[in-house]
Amino acid sequence: MTTLIDTAPSRAGSAPALVRSRPAGLTAEAVFIRRSITHSLRDTEALLMAVFLPTMLMLLFTYVFGGALDPSGGYVNYVVPGIILLCAGFGASSTAMYVARDMTTGIIDRFRTMPLRAGAVLTGHVVASVLRNLFATGVVIGVALLVGFRPTATPLEWVAAIALIALYILAITYLFAAIGLAAGSPEAANAYGFILLFLPYLSSAFVPVETLPDWLAWFAEHQPITPIIETIRSLLMGTPMGDSAWWAVGWCLLFIAVAAVWGAWLFRRKAGRR
C-alpha cells in the first residue's frame, strides 16, 4: 500500500533516508471502499433492518391508517416517497456508528502511520453506505409496487427521481459520517442521529402540510425534507412541483458541503492528520 523511496543523503556519510509516498490515484479510497462494503455484507442485521423497518412502516400506514386517511385506497401512492427517504435515513444511520467505532477502537492510529489522505477512510464509509442504501431503496420500491404503488413517471422522470434519491442518500450519509466523528462512542452517534431520522415525520411524508396545526405546518413547509419529498412525489406521481426541485437540490448540496468540511476538520483533529 506504500512505497519506500531512497533519497539522497543530507550529509556526507549519512545513510539514505526512507520516505513513504502516498498511493497513486484513488488507490487508498478503493481499498477503504472495499473494506467498508465487506463490513456491510458481514453486518447483515443492519442491512435487513434498513429494509424491513421502512417496509413495515409502509405496510402499517397503508393498511392500518390508509383507509382513514384516504378511503379511495390510493394512500400508498402518497406515502411511498416519504418511505423512500425514511429508508435512506435508517440505512445511513449505521454509517455514524461505523465511523465512531473506527475512531474509538484504535484502528485510526494504525492508519495515521500510513501516508494516506485524511478523507480516504470517510470516503470508504460514505460510498459503501450509498451503495447499500440504493439497494435497500430498490427493495422498498419493489415491495411498494406489490402492495399497490402505481407511479405514472416516464423513464426520464424515473431517472430524475433516482438521481435525486441518490443525491439525498449521499447528503444524509455525509451528515451521519460527520456525526460519527463528532460522537464519543458508537452509542452516542446513534443517539445524535435520531434527530435526522425524525425529520421525515414532521414533513409532508405522511399527511399534507396544510392539515397540520399552523405552527407545525410552518416548520414542515420550510424544513429540508419536505421539498425533497414533494419533488420525488411530483416526478413519480405527476403532482405539481413548483419550485420544490430547486430547494431539494439546494438543500442536498448544502448538506454535502457542510458535512464534508465539518467531517474533514473533525477527522484531521481527532486523527492528528494535517
Helices and strands as residue ranges (DSSP letters): E 3-6, E 18-21, H 27-42, H 44-60, I 61-65, H 66-69, H 75-104, H 107-112, H 119-146, H 155-182, H 186-192, H 194-198, G 199-202, G 209-211, H 214-222, H 225-237, H 244-271
